[in-house]
């Protein structure tokens, strides 16, 4: 037994020695060092180095809930009739920066998505492909999903390239929930810009911007899509010989050119902006002329015109009243570019005419231009807007804002007269094929009451109260009142007289007396809970 134990112990010792010797001959693998995420302090709080690179990244975002209520006057067929709406929204921001020999290289991206229903759904976003609507019986026109690449730009050595806010914008509804005031706040656009800095907070920017997001449709009385505007061509032996058609859908040829001069200092900021905007439509129809006297020569192609806009704004910090207080003042004027004055913000943009709420008594026209039906040439609209907004901190946790705006949009008197003359030639028996875009024959009762190409005004006044019990959490409510109206005369009340535009002859003869209005108004309230991170 003792001999057997000695044998076992000896064998184990031999194996252990042999294993150790063999292990000594194997290559030793060192553990890969763990690269921990390092904080980047060069660009402010929240940045960290992307492992393995010298690029600093900040990830941030937002979650938001909103509920809204607005007055509604109509339950007629085809009208929404909603008084409430809801929204859940997310936002994700990625901000990447690298220090180079030429300065900071930056890339910024922002993705937004939302589910919206009722009065908070947006026809404006549908029209520019940033949302898609539901198709259910009870959901159509009341529910939509919203997806938007709001920002995706690169900044390097003064260059900005990508999708970003227009350099024309200044106030851009900084203190508002809804963004109801009439002021420039265009949807983010695709641009290429260069900014030169001169020291002491002074900078100048030249920007080439995508014109698609600053267009309002050229007036076409048919209201069809694509819009087709009848154009009178000529006479043969004193008889109207034919009417051609002009395709009034705008083409993309020249970009918008934007210039801005800006100063940012301790007292606040100020900016002067200017923009050009080409209006370029399609060709005249080549349909053959008919009538006694033979074939007539058609009018020439509609020449493009350059719309333009100018804006001035100032932001004044008021720490003497309370830390964080600030006042914005802004004014803008445009000819052939109403998107730059933000006149359509309440009613909804990218439409020839629109109403901002269910049961509104009449549509507001927003056309950048009309095509004269006798010359075939463009006549631009003109408008202006003014905005004031003040933010006050009652305490670090409580703040409120007051805001208001006033604006007008006017059309050339000759433009409306020409469209009215065409209406009479195309409707000798008083029949109306144009709906609410019909102008009517000058001198008739219908012409006096038609909403098409009427000069209008609007004003908005509102305020908000926001509680921030902890950092980056806002719980608040906003309410605003807006009024729209015609600058002279009266218009048909489409809510109270929905069949009026199908009774042109009856209106002119006095057999049909429509209800009329000079203005309409709306009150809206929104509640918001928002967390930024």
N, C-alpha and C positions, 0 to 999 in steps of 0.2 A: 504493500500500500504506500509506504513511504517513497519507494522507487517510482511509483506511478505519479504521485504528487509532484515529485521533482521533475519528472518528464513534462508534465503539463505546464508548470511554471517556466521551465526552460524554453518550451516551444513559444509561449506567449511573449516572453522577453525577446526572442529572436525575431518574431513577426513584427513587434513594435519597432525594433531597431531598423529592420528592413523597410518598413513603411515610412519611417522618418527619413531615411536616406533617399527613398524614391521621391518623396514630397519635396525634398530639398532641390531635386533636379528639375521640378516643374516651374514654368514662368509664373511670376506673381502678378495678378491683375489688381490694379489700384481702383478703388471705388470712384465713380464719376462725381466730381464735386457738385453739390446742389447749388444752383444759382437762384437765390431768393430775389423776389421782386423788391426793387429799390425805389424809394420815394424820390421824385424829381421836384426840386424846389425852384427851378428856374422860371416857371410860368404860373406860379400860384398854387393854391391848395387843390388837392385831388389828382395831381398828375403823378404817374409812375413810369419807370423805364420799361419798355417792352423787353422781356428777357432776350439777351443776345444782341441787342441793338443799342444805339444811342438816341433813339426816338422816345419822346415822352408822350404818354397817352392819358387822356382823361375821359372816363365814361360817365355820363350823366343822363338824366331823363326826367320824365314827369308822368304822373297819373292824375286824371281829372274826372270828376263827375259834375254834370250840370243838369239842372231842371229849369224849364222856362214856362212862363204863362204870358199870353198876349190876348188882347180883345179880338173877337171875331164877330162879324156882322152878317154872315151868310151861311145858309145851309142848303142853298140851291144846288141843283144837279151840276156836277162838274167842278164844284168848289170844294176845297179841302175842308173848311169849317172847323179845323182843329184849333184848340185854345191852349194846349199844353204840348211839351216836347221834352225829350231826354237825350243825354249824350254821355258816353263813356269814351275816354280818349287816352292814348298813350303817346309818348314821345321818347325817342332814344337819340342821344347825341354822342358822337365820337369826335374827339378833338386831338389830332396827332401833330406834334411839333418837334422839329429837329434844328439845332443850331448849326449854321453853315458859315463859310467865309463871306457870304453875301447877305447874311442876316438870317432870320428865322424862316424855315420852310414849314408851312402849315397846310394841313388838309382837314377840312371840317365836313361832317355829314350829319344830317338830321332826317330821321324817318318818323312820320306821324301816321297814326291809324286811329279810326274811331267808328263807333256804331251810333247812329243818330236816328231819332224818330220824331214824328209829329212836327211841331212848329220849328224844331231845331234842324230839320233836314235842309239841305241847300241845293237849289237848282243851279246856282252859280258854279258849284264844284262839279256837278254833273256835266255842265256845258263845256268845261275844260278838261274833262277826262280824269278828274281826281277823285271821283266817287262813282259807285254803281248802285242803281236803285233796285228795290224789290219789285216783284211782278205779281204778288198775290192780290186778290180782290180788295182786301182791307189794308194792304201794305203798300200798294203802288202809290207813289208820290208822298208816302208817309214814313218810309224806312229806307235807310241806305247805309252802306259800308263806305268808309272813307279811307283811302290810302294815298299818301303823298310823299314823294321824295322832296321835302321842303328845302333842304340845303345839301349841296355836294360841290364844294369848291376848293380850289388850291390857291394859296397866297404865297408869293415869293418875290422879294426885291421890288415891292410896289405893285406887282401884278396880281390881279384876281381873275380866276378863270373857272367857270362852272355854273352851277345853279345857285343863285343867291338873290337877296333882296335888291330891288332896283336902287341905284345910287341917287335917283331922283327923290326917294322917300326921305322924310325927316321925322315927324311926330309918329306916324304910322300906328295910331291908336294905342300908344304906349300905356295909357292909364285906364283902358276900357276892357270889358269882357267881350261884348258883342262886336264892337267896332262900328258903331252906328253913325258916327259923325262923318261929314262929307270931307274927307281928306285923303291924300295920296297914300295908299297902302296896297300896292299892286301885288298880286300873287308872285311868289319867287319866280324868277325868269332865268334864262340861259344867257350868260354875258361874258364879255372879255373886257377888262378894265385895267387902267393904270392910275395909281395914286402917287402923286409927288408930295412930299412933306417939306415944309420950309422952316420948321422950328417954331417954338412958342405956340404949339397947338394948331398951326395953320396948315391946311392941305388942300390940294386940288385934284379932281378926278375926271378923267375922260373914259366913258364907257360905251361899248357897242353891245346893244341888248336886243334879244329876241322880240319882234314886234307882235307875236301872236297873243301875248298876254296883256297887251294894252290896246286892243281893238274893241270898238263898239261897232255894230253892223251899220253899213250904209243903208239909208232908208229905201225900202222896196215896198210899194203899196200892196203887192200880192201877199206878202208875208210867207211865201213858200220857201222850201229848203231844197236845193240852193235858192237863195233869194233871186227873183227875176223881176226886174222893174220895167214896165211898159214905157216905151219912148215913142213919141209922135214923130213921124218922119216928114210928112209934107202934104201938099194938096195937089190934086189933078183936076183941072177945070172947076176949082172952087169946092171940091168934095174931098173930105179926108180920104187919103188913098190907102194908107196902111199904118200899122204900128209895129215897130220892131221891139225886141227885148234886149235889155242890157243885163248881163250876168253881174250882179252887184256883190258877189262874194269877193272878199279882199284876197289878193295874192301876196306872197312874200317875195319881195325883191330887195329892198333896202332895209337894213336893221334900223332900230331906233338909236339915235345918237344922244347921249346924255352927258351933261357936264355939271359938275358941282364944286363949289368953293365953300370950304367948311373951316370953322375954328372951334376948338375944344379947349377950354381953360377952366380954372377953379370956379369962376362965376357961373359957368354953364356952357352952352353951345349955340352956334348960329350957322345957318347954311343958306346959300343961294343955289337954286337948281334950274336947269333948262333942258328941254328935250325936243327933238324933232321926231315926227311920226308920219311915214308915208301912207297915203290912202291910194291903193292901186287895185282897180276892179277889172272885171273881164271885158269881153268884146261885145259889140252890137250883134244882134242876130243877123244872119245873112238871108233871111226869108225874102222871097221876091216881092216887090211892090206890086199892087194891083189897083185897078180903078181906071176910069176914063182918062184918056190923055197919055197912057203909056206908063212905062216903068220910070220911077224917080230914083235919083241917087241918094243912098243912105247917108246919114250923118257920120262924121269921123269917130274913131275910137275915143272912148272917154279918157281924157288925159289924167294922169296921176297928179296929186297935189301933196304938198308937205304940210301936215298939221304940226302944231307946236304947242309948247306949254312952258310956263315959268312959275317958280315958286320961291318964296322966302319964309324962313322960319327961325325962331329963337327959343331956346330953353334957358330959363333963369333959375338957378339954384337959390333957395331961400333958407339957409341954415339958421339965420337970425330969428326966423319964426319958429322953426322946429327942424331938427336933424332929419334930412331926407325930403323936405318940402321942395317942390319944383313947379314952375309955371311954363307951359308951352303956349306960343302964339304962332299961327301959321296962316298964310294966304297963298292962293294959287289962281292962275288964269290960264285958260287953254282955248285954242281955236283948232277944231278938228282933232281933239284928243281928250275927250271928257274923262277917260279913265285916269288921267293924271291929276284931275281935281277931285277924284273920288266921289263924283256926284251920284253914282249908282249904288253906293255901299249898302243902303237900307233896302232898296227895292230889289237888287240883284243884278249883277253885271253880265256882260256878254250876250245881251238881248237887245233887239231894236227898240222894244218898249216893254215895260214890266211893271208889276205891282208888288209891293213889299209884303202884303199880308192877304189872307183870305177875305174876300168880300170888299177889297178896296174899290172905291167908287170909279176910278179911272186909272189907266196906265200912264206912266211917265215915259215920254220918248227919250231915248239916249243916243240916237244916231250921231256918229261923228260927222256925217255929211249926207246930203241928198243928191240925186242925179237929176239935173234939170231935164224934163222930158222933151223940151224943144231944142235945146242946144246939145244935149247929151253930156254936159260937163258937170263937174262936182261943185257943190256949194256947201262949205263947212259950217258947222254949228259953233257957237262960242259960249263959254261959261266960266264961272269962278266959284271958289269956295273959301271960307274963312273958318278957322278953328281956334278955340281956346280951351285949355284943360289945366286944372290945378290939382296937385296931390298934396295932402296934408297928413302928417303923423300926429295923432292926438297923444300917443305914447308909443313905445317900441312895439307894442302888441296890436295897436289899433291905428288904422289909417283909412282915409276916405278920399274920393276924387269927385270933382265937379267938372263937367265938360259940356260943350255946346258948339254948334256949327250953323252956318247959314250959307246957302248956295243957290245959284240960278243957272239955267241952261236955255239959250235962245237960238232960234232958227231965223234965217233971213226971210223977211216978209215976201220977197219975190219967189223964194223956194216954195212956200206954201201956196202962193197964188198959181204958180206953174203946175204944181201937182193937182190943184183944184181944177184948173182948166183941162188937164188930161182926164181927170175923173169924169168931167162932163162929156168929153168926146167919146169915152169908152162906155158911158152909161146914159145914153140919150133918153132912155125911158125911166131913169131913176133907179134902176136895179143896182144892187151893190154886191160886187164879187170880192171885195177887199176886206170885209169885216171891220174890226176896229181900227185898221190902218187906213181906212178910207178918209180922204180929206173933204170931199164934197165940192160942189160947184160954187165958186165965189159969188157972194150976194144972196145965197139961199140960207134958210134957217139951219139946215144940216151942217153947212160949212161953218156957221157960227158956233155950233155945239160940238163938232167933231174934236176928239182929243188928239188926232194925228198932227204932229209937228207943231204943237202948241208950246209957247214959252211957259216954263214952269219954275217954281221956287220950292225950296224945302228948308226947314230948320229942325234941329235936334237939340234937346237939352236933357241932361241926365246926371246921375251920380251913383256912387257905390260906397259901401262900408265893408271893410275887411278886418277880420280878427285872425291874428297869427299867434296862437297860444304857445307854440314851440317853433323853433327854426325850421324853415322850408315847408311849413304847413299853412295854407290859407283857407279860411272859411268865410265866405262873403256873399253879399247880395248886391245886385245892380238893377236900377230901374231907369228907363228913359222914355221920353215922349217925343214923337216926331210928327210933323205936319208937312204935307205936300199940297201944292195948289197951283192953279193957273194964274198967271200974272195979270190977265185981263179977261173979261167975259165969263162965260159959264161953259161947262162941258156936260155931256150925257153921263148920268149916274148909271153905270153898267150893272151895279148890284140891284138897284131898285127897278131898272128898266132893261133887263137882259136881252130883249129882242129888238132894241132900238136900232142897232146897226143893220138889221135886215128890213127896216121900214123907212128907207131914205125918202121914197116918194110920199109916204104918209106924213113924215115929219115936215117936208117942204110944203105940203098942201094944208097942213093943220089938222088932218084926220087923225094923226097919232101925235100925242103930246108926251114926250118922255120926261122922266124926272131928271133934274139937273143938279149940279153941285159946283162949287168954286174951290173946295179944298176937302181933304180927308186927313184923319189923324189916327195914331196908334199909340198905345202904352204897352210896354213890355217889361217884365220882371224876370231876372235870372238869379238862381242860387247856385253857388259853386263850392266844391270842396276839391282842393288841389294840393298834391304833395310833389315837391321837386327834390331831386337827389343828385 
